Amino acid sequence: MKLMNKKLPIISVVITNYNYGEFLDKSIRSVITQTYRNIEIILIDDCSIDNSKDIYKKFSKKIKIIEHEKNKGIVETRNEAIDVTKGDFLCFLDADDYFDDDYIENLYRVLIKNEADI
């Protein structure tokens, strides 16, 4: 059963990347194609030196991109994500991973069913 698009909360998905260019396209596309549609997508690149920038720039109209000028590490990068997201919920995705198309929708259903805070 599909969720009706009636004022669904925004779910922020933050993709953290450091030199994962070979996986990045699949990772980003897995969020863009979610069945849950009210998603804010933010990619934080932690000063990659591979081809990552070439990959994520293709999606610049669909995702917000934050580029670090120096490598800060995953902990600082995720803490930064908490400050820049606008969603009601936050979900992290490492750039070398991907979601099934209905991952966010299923996660949201479980969250609502169980009245979970996180």
C-alpha angles and dihedrals in degrees: 000000000000121000113247112242095239110138095313113185118259113256113202115212115195117197111200116203137186115161096328096128093136091061101030100091092055092045095052093043090051089062097041091054097051117137088225102078107190096083132140110206120203123178117198113195111199097209098292118193097195128076094290095115092056089053101046096041087068087067098044093119092054103039138041112241126206117187122196118215091209132025111266101174131240098286095055091040092055092045088053089051091059089057097048103043121098099192130113089234133028129215127179126215123183112222093242091059134064141199128238110245094259098038097109093042092052092045090051092049091053091046092053095041092053096037087233123179094206 
